Amino acid sequence: MKPSFQADEDLNEVIVKAVLRREPSVDFQTARAAGLSGLEEFAALALAARSGRLLATHDRRTMPGHFARFITTETSAGVMIVPQAMPIVDVVESLLLIWAASEAEEWKNRICVLPL
């Protein structure tokens, strides 16, 4: 099964729109659609895990620690940390490559920083 994505509240929504414009069949949910507004990182990880979605975030500072604690008791679909300085076109290409060339199972309990 192909990976699906969940945007964290801090992820630039232009990234979600650009991915979906390039490949409409990608399952990429916005933070607003998932109800992530105001949720803390641990709750966002839990919501993404329950829906089997890789969490895409710009939070390079605190998310790795929350993720490490989360996977001690829960299973995560994975986390993709997107550097804010990374050009959007490169983010889109990276996420599309992940979607096209991998299976959701490969990302379980993994955290990665783009580009891969």
N, C-alpha and C positions, 0 to 999 in steps of 0.2 A: 504494500500500500504506500502511496506517495505521502510525503510529509505534508502536514497542514500547519499553518502559522497563526499565531496570536500576537497582535501588536500590544506591547506594554503601553501604559499611559504616556510615557515620555517619548515613545518612538514617533518620529516625524511622520505624520499621516500621508505626506506626499509619497513616501516610500511604498505604502500599501497601495495607493492609487496607481502608482507607476508600474508596480508588479502586475496588478490586475489589468491594466491597460495593455501591457505586453503579452500577458497570458491569462485570459479571463477564467480558465479552468482551475487556476490555483486557488486553493481554499485558504484565504488570508482574511482573518476577522480583525476589524478595528477594535481599539480599546473601548470606544463608545458603544459599539454593538455588543460587546461582552460584559458591559457594566463595570469596567475596571476603574472608573473615575473615583479617586479618593482611597482606593484600596492600597494597603501596604504591600511590599514586595512579596512577603510570604503568602499572602492571600492571592496575589496575582499568579504566583507559581502554582498554587493549588487549583485555581480556576483553569489555567492552561492544562495542567495535568489531567484534570477530570475530563476535559474535552479532547485530550490526546493531541494537543497542539504544541509545536515548538514556540517558545516565547521569544519574540524579537524585541530587544531593548537597547537603549543607549546607555543604560546605567552600568557603567564599567566600575564605578567606585564601590557600590554596596551590594549589587546583585550576586557577585561570586560568593560572598560570605553567606547570604541568604540561601543561595542554591545549595551550598555545601551542607548547611543545616537541614534543608528540606529533604535532600535525598538520604539522610540517615533514617528517616521514618516513612517516606513516601517515594513513589516512582514518578519521575518527571519525563515528559516527552522530549525534553532538552531545552537549552537556552542558546540563542544566538546574540552575542553582543556586537552591536553595530557602532563603530566609532563615529562620533558626530562629525568629525572632519573628513570622513570618507565620502567621496563624491556619490551622489544619489545614483547615477548611472552604474557605478561599480557595485553599490549595494544591491541594486535590482538584478544585475547580472549574477552576482554571487547567490542570491536567494533563488533565482530561477535555476541555476546550476544545481543547487542542493535539491530543489524540487524535482528536477528532471532526472538526476543521476543517482539518487539514493532512495532508500526505503525508510519509512518512519521508524522502524525498529532500530536502525543504525544509530539514531540520535538519543535513545533512551538514556537518561542520567548523564548526558554529556553537556558540557558547556564549551562553546567555541567563540572565538573572536574573529570577526570578518576582517579582511579576506582570509579565506582558508589557505 
